């Protein structure tokens, strides 16, 4: 019996790809960076500083992040909630499951997204826990954030599903001993036994 459904955010509950691309274009312009967004996109799901390391951008990382965050906030309107996401979360909560977000996006931006996005007059329901990168927790694909989420929600790995769209999400779930569900509609191609064509399909899977 599962008790907790944990979700990645980008590519699972929200479509933020256009926001990320526009923000990265501004970063490239302000910091004379030539790395194309297609290369950045391959690492979506990892903490921002880890992505910069992967791209070989080891200098001025905090300045780059500040520029990216400011740009992302300016084009927050380009972020959309996936159709059916709010209703799916509401249904899950009504069934007695706990819901959580386990994401590589920093907590300030997560709170802004959760608070500001509206679809058909509705906002996201209250999450039992939101876990973003913090000191003492390694980022995905390490299992630390997911383990922290389960500990806070007082559940065991076998009582948890993690819904993600990237390979780093699957590796995180595997290392935490958690069953993984691939959001096939998201940004990454992952070979997984259980996948969703739409977030709405999660309801029938759980029922």
N, C-alpha and C positions, 0 to 999 in steps of 0.2 A: 504494500500500500504506500503510494507516494504521498508526502505531506507538503513538500516544497517544490515549486516550479520557479527556477531562477532563469533570468533572461539576460543575454547580451542586449545592448541598446541599439547601436547603429546597425542597420541591415536586418534587424529582427523586429523591433517595435517602431522604429522610425527610419525613414529614408532620408539620409543626410548627405548623400553622395555629391549632389550639386553644391551644397554648402561647403563641403570639404574641398572640392575642386576649386571653387572660387577663392576660398581662404588660402589654399596653397599657391594659387596664381599671384595673390597679393604678396605672400612670403617671398616668392621667386623675384618679384619686382623690387621689393624693399631691400632684399639681402643679396641681390645678384647671384641667385642660385639657378642652375640650369637643369636640375633634376626634374624630369617631367612628372605630371601627376600619375601617370600609369605606373611609374615605379613606386611612388608613395602608396598607391592603392593596394599593391601586393602585400603591404604590411599592416593594413587596417585591422584593428583588433588588438594591436600591441600598444603599450604606453607610448606617448608621443616621443619622449626622449629616446626610447629604444628604437623607434622608427628612424629618428635622425641618425643614430649610430649605424643602423643597417644601411642607410643611404650614404654613409661616409661623411656626414655633416657633424663634425665633432667640435666645432668652434661656435661660440656665440649662441649656444643652444637655448638659453633662457630668453634672449632677445628674440630669437626666431619663434619661440613658443608664445611670447607676449604678442608678437605681431599676428600670429595665427589666431590666437584667442580673440583678439580685438576684431579681426576680420570676420571670424565666425559669428561673433555677436552682432556685427553690422548686417550680416546677411542671414540672420536667424529665420527670416520669413521663407527661406528656401528649404527649410527642414519640414518634412511632412510626416504625420502619423500614418502608418500603414492602415488601409481600410480593414476594419474588423478587429483591430488591436485592442481598442478600448472595451468593446463588447466581450471579447475573449477574456480579457483580464477580469472584468466584472463577473462573468460566468464562473471562472475558476475560483474567485473569492467566495461566491455564493455556495459553491460546492464544498467549501471548507479548506481549500488549499491555501497555504501561505504563498505570497508572490514576492520576488526580490529581483533587483537589478544587479548584475555583476559585470562591470564595464571598465574599459581602459580610459574612458573619457573622465577628465578631472571633475571633482564633485561640484565645483561652482557651475560649470557648464551643464552638468547633469540636472542640477536643481533648476537652472534657468529653462532648460528644455521642458522638464516635467511641468513647471509652473505656467509656461507661456503657450504651449501648443494646445490647440483646440481643434477638434474634428466634429462637425455636425453639432456644435454647441456643447460638446462634452470634453472633459479633461481626463487624464489618466486617473484611475482610482489610487488610493493610498497604498504604497508598497510597504511590506513588513520590514524591509531593509534595502538600502542602496549601498553597494560597495564599489568604491573607486580607488585608484592607486593611492597608497599612503605609505608613510615610513614604516618599515618592518615587514611589508608585504611585497613579494616579488610580483611583477606583472605577468599576465598571460604570455606564453603558454604554461608558466609555473602554476601550480594549483592553489597558491596561497590565498588569493582573493575568494575563490569559491569555498575553500575550507573555512575561511573567516565568515563568509555569508551563512554557511550551515551552522557554525557554532553560535552565531548571534540568533539564528532562528530556532535553535535547539532541536535540530534534526540530524540524522545520520546520512551518510552518502547513499545507502540503498533506499532511502526515503525521498531522494531528490532527483529531479530532471534538470538538466541545463540545456537551454535552447540557444544555439548560436549559429552563425553563418560562416565563420572562417575556420581554417585548419587550426589556428591557435586556440580557438574555443574548444574544439574537439580534444586537442592534446591536454588542455587544462582539465576538462571533464574526466578524461581517462586517468590522468595522474591523481585526481582527487577521488577516484573510485565511484564516479557518478555516471548514470546513464545519460547519453548525449542524444539530442534531437537536432537535426540539421535544418535550419531555415533555408530551404532551397531557393527561395525568392530573393535572398539577400545578395551579398557581394562576392562570396567565395564558392569555389567548386570543391566539395568534400565528398569522399566516398563514405557513406554512412548507411547502416541498415534501416534507420528510422529517419524520415525526412518529411517536411511539410511544404506543400506547394503554395500555401497561404497560411498566415497566422491563424485564420479561422479554423483550419483543419485540426488544430490542437484540441478543440472541444470534443470532436468525435474520437480522437485518439485517447483522451483521458476517460471519456464515458465508456 
